[in-house]
Amino acid sequence: MKTITAKEVETLLREGKPLNIVDVREADEVAAGKIPGAMHIPLGLIEFRMDELDKNKEYILVCRSGGRSGRAAELLEKHGYRVVNMTGGMLAWEGPVE
């Protein structure tokens, strides 16, 4: 599984790179702040909502610490999606939130 650090994601966003970020945390966690522009699909629903994702795009998956996003990445990879897990999750995120 490919990984990326929170700092690398922050740098790419600051450079204006178009990123496809999926936050797999629960709604109450996302309400406390998420990476600007991130799509929210809770881990428990990812299997049922993966058709909302485009297999031609690469997605960066985010959770609180990197565990749930890792599980989501494994599931999506099995279904042919290109995914990258953000290690450290939102605990490592120092960039802006919305």
C-alpha positions as CSV (number, residue, x, y, z in Angstrom):
1,M,0.0,0.0,0.0
2,K,1.3,3.4,-0.9
3,T,1.6,6.0,1.9
4,I,2.1,9.7,2.2
5,T,2.8,11.9,5.2
6,A,0.5,14.6,6.4
7,K,3.3,17.1,5.7
8,E,3.6,15.9,2.1
9,V,-0.2,16.3,1.6
10,E,0.0,19.8,3.2
11,T,2.8,20.8,0.8
12,L,1.0,19.5,-2.3
13,L,-2.2,21.5,-1.3
14,R,-0.1,24.6,-0.7
15,E,1.4,24.2,-4.2
16,G,-2.1,24.1,-5.6
17,K,-2.0,20.5,-6.7
18,P,-5.5,19.0,-7.3
19,L,-5.9,16.2,-4.7
20,N,-8.7,13.8,-4.1
21,I,-8.9,13.3,-0.4
22,V,-11.4,11.0,1.3
23,D,-11.9,11.3,5.1
24,V,-13.1,8.0,6.5
25,R,-13.7,9.2,10.1
26,E,-17.1,9.3,11.7
27,A,-19.3,12.3,11.3
28,D,-18.6,13.7,14.8
29,E,-14.9,13.6,14.2
30,V,-15.2,15.3,10.8
31,A,-17.4,18.0,12.4
32,A,-14.4,19.0,14.6
33,G,-12.5,19.8,11.4
34,K,-11.3,18.1,8.1
35,I,-8.8,18.9,5.4
36,P,-10.3,21.6,3.1
37,G,-12.0,20.0,0.1
38,A,-11.9,16.4,1.5
39,M,-14.9,14.2,0.7
40,H,-16.4,12.4,3.7
41,I,-17.2,8.7,3.5
42,P,-17.2,7.0,6.9
43,L,-15.2,3.7,6.9
44,G,-18.4,1.7,7.6
45,L,-20.0,3.1,4.4
46,I,-17.0,2.9,2.1
47,E,-18.0,-0.5,0.7
48,F,-21.5,0.8,-0.2
49,R,-20.3,4.2,-1.6
50,M,-17.2,3.3,-3.5
51,D,-19.2,3.7,-6.8
52,E,-19.0,7.5,-6.0
53,L,-15.2,7.3,-6.6
54,D,-13.5,7.3,-10.0
55,K,-11.1,4.4,-10.7
56,N,-9.1,6.7,-13.0
57,K,-8.2,9.0,-10.1
58,E,-5.9,8.5,-7.1
59,Y,-7.4,9.1,-3.7
60,I,-5.6,10.0,-0.5
61,L,-7.4,8.3,2.5
62,V,-7.4,10.0,5.9
63,C,-8.6,9.1,9.4
64,R,-7.6,10.0,12.9
65,S,-4.3,8.1,13.1
66,G,-3.9,6.1,9.9
67,G,-5.5,2.7,10.9
68,R,-9.0,3.1,9.5
69,S,-7.7,4.8,6.4
70,G,-5.3,1.8,5.9
71,R,-8.3,-0.6,6.1
72,A,-10.2,1.5,3.6
73,A,-7.2,1.6,1.3
74,E,-6.9,-2.2,1.4
75,L,-10.6,-2.6,0.5
76,L,-10.6,-0.1,-2.3
77,E,-7.3,-1.5,-3.7
78,K,-9.0,-5.0,-3.9
79,H,-11.7,-3.3,-6.0
80,G,-9.3,-1.7,-8.4
81,Y,-9.0,1.8,-7.0
82,R,-5.7,3.7,-6.8
83,V,-5.3,4.8,-3.2
84,V,-2.7,6.3,-0.9
85,N,-2.9,6.1,2.9
86,M,-2.0,9.3,4.8
87,T,0.2,8.0,7.7
88,G,-0.4,9.6,11.1
89,G,-3.9,10.8,10.1
90,M,-5.4,14.0,11.4
91,L,-3.3,13.6,14.6
92,A,-0.3,14.5,12.3
93,W,-2.1,17.2,10.3
94,E,-0.8,20.7,11.0
95,G,-2.5,22.4,8.0
96,P,-5.8,24.3,7.8
97,V,-9.1,22.6,8.5
98,E,-12.7,23.4,7.6
